[in-house]
């Protein structure tokens, strides 16, 4: 398993190289540079040229990219070209807000989605199943900014139960977590339902029931355990997406997270900050997917067995 | 049935958490419950104010950073720092950190500093801090601080409270520059000890207690301030990205002041007189059409006159700005409140027949002319221009970009645009217009060059006599009106919406509002 983890982590290097090169090239292709948002009334052409040199804009994009990546592989994410603040510090200062909201959203989504999915699978074809399918369809198709605004109007403006945006205190998590968690609830509930449907028709469950195992235990011990993998994948993907930052949710709820930081960096042509944010979120993405893969081994003994037999084979060969 | 109960229980748990959390709002989060009041002379003042700033955001608290050029950053700077002199309006200046100053030739200045001023870190203000500030600003091109202080050739401390400055050349507008909050005096020791947070230290009426770039700055009244101490004790300037959220925060008391209400909501907030007070201000910045003077079509004066005769500014204000704007009535390009405005230059009126005549005499032969624009309201304006020009037979296409895109697209030396619909920043001093008309001027998107105008700008900056200076600037405006590189369209009117009881806000046509002594009287 260790070899597997190391191999997956090594894959990070080409991923990061590709992602960073892509963002560098795309931002270079966009009209305007970081100094275009700095030009002031009294600036002379000499001042502008001096700035261009300072930001290496007089050199080819590949030079700037290699210079940036050299710094990155030496542990330096650079400084924001606009504010001059450390990219690492900027990222880290926003990360807790994104992490907390992501976790709350995932917990909210998973806690609702799994029972809903099981409930629908057990009643496949009934009115309850149709209602659940309708709910998941609405959840997946409703734009999050629209849902966010509706929730704000109802709970922040009309009832005044929660604050209208901001990042202060537990109550400020509720509306953004519902907004982002609801889509995940819908997707995970659908996934849970279809996974459970496959499992519920399996012979071993019929056998378990025939042996008199109570239905509750049949579902919890036998069915759910075998349906976990696709559910885990959906939850893991959801968490990675949240951690990459949702600029839309963060904008609607004035949430000071990674998504807005990245969007602002792009709009200001701040290549260093944008690249740093994208690299960091890519790392998070890869790590979370790796954790999800490792969790497969814990929930499914067959996968655990494969890892174990792989190690044994290597020992025998040696 | 048991399973159903289990599902129900889980859902009830989630709902309970939901309502439990509703009661866990922090004081900061729910502004309506925070902010205890102070009582003075029978009047109760709210202790804390939450202010939603405009879209420009506060990226950094350092006047010498290129990111500090935004209008909302100047609001914080005015609260945190002090300048050498204070702009009293109408070209008059009064003492601030300098009690007095002398100059005989507008090139050599001597400033005498107050001796009772302390920075927020307890350090006493000395001439060395002024010297350090000027030198630091000069080292940071691209910053607004550099913009204001780069004309200083040398600066030296004569004694602990006297500073001498020599400018590169005579400049009668120097006091304008040093009264700008971006030319505020910083503390050398604080910055050297902590380059990032040292710039938070000023001598102003407010101290910084917390700051998150592009999000918020929390300020507390400086009880040791050398001047008048603010009535409000704590003020948070925060950025709220979504316009609907801003209005909701104002409605439910999470904010007391909002500078960036959507123009579509202006009528609503103005009608809510029991809840809100509104303060309008008209921006000094002009929305304009710029013509690339090097373009074969737009470089033709008859084409430009045809465009000028075809446009209807009132329609633009009504459609693109919801009626909130001042239609331009001046036949030249000058700031709404910029000094020495030549009111005698008549505007080219809308006359479609005349426009068609001009067009027939121009180089235009049915080609499609590209209009470049950025920012939603101005893109709407560009669409209106497009429709109006179609009435006289000019075909246009609109290229949408963003502000850095437009800066890159239309530079003086390499102008790829034909026509531009955009908004331009102009200060109150006449010399600031140079950026539009001087070769290589940073905002010269028309690639305009006229040797007579260059000579007049060089002359004006050395004319100490206001009457002489006025005559020179009037002449510049006349020449520009004839050349028509720009067509002035309108000046946007913004509405600042406050909770009832908010007073003491000083609005500026440049959007450099002064919130230092803003307070709210509680009923």
Interface residues (C-beta under 8 A of the other chain):
Chain A: X30 X31 X32 X33 X34 X35 X36 X37 X38 X39 X40 X41 X42 X43 X44 X45 X47 X48 X50 X51 X82 X83 X84 X85 X90 X93 X108 X111 X112 X115 X116 X118 X119 X122 X149 X152 X153 X156 X157 X160 X161 X162 X163 X164 X165 X166 X168 X169 X170 X171 X172 X173 X174 X178 X215 X216 X219 X250 X251 X252 X253 X254 X256 X260 X261 X264 X267 X268 X269
Chain B: X2 X3 X4 X6 X7 X10 X11 X13 X14 X18 X19 X21 X22 X23 X24 X25 X26 X28 X29 X30 X59 X60 X62 X65 X66 X67 X69 X141 X142 X143 X144 X146 X147 X148 X150 X151 X196 X212 X213 X214 X215 X238 X239 X240 X241 X242 X244 X245 X248 X249 X251 X252 X254 X401 X402 X403 X404 X405 X406 X407 X408 X409 X412 X413 X425 X427 X432 X434 X435 X440 X442 X443
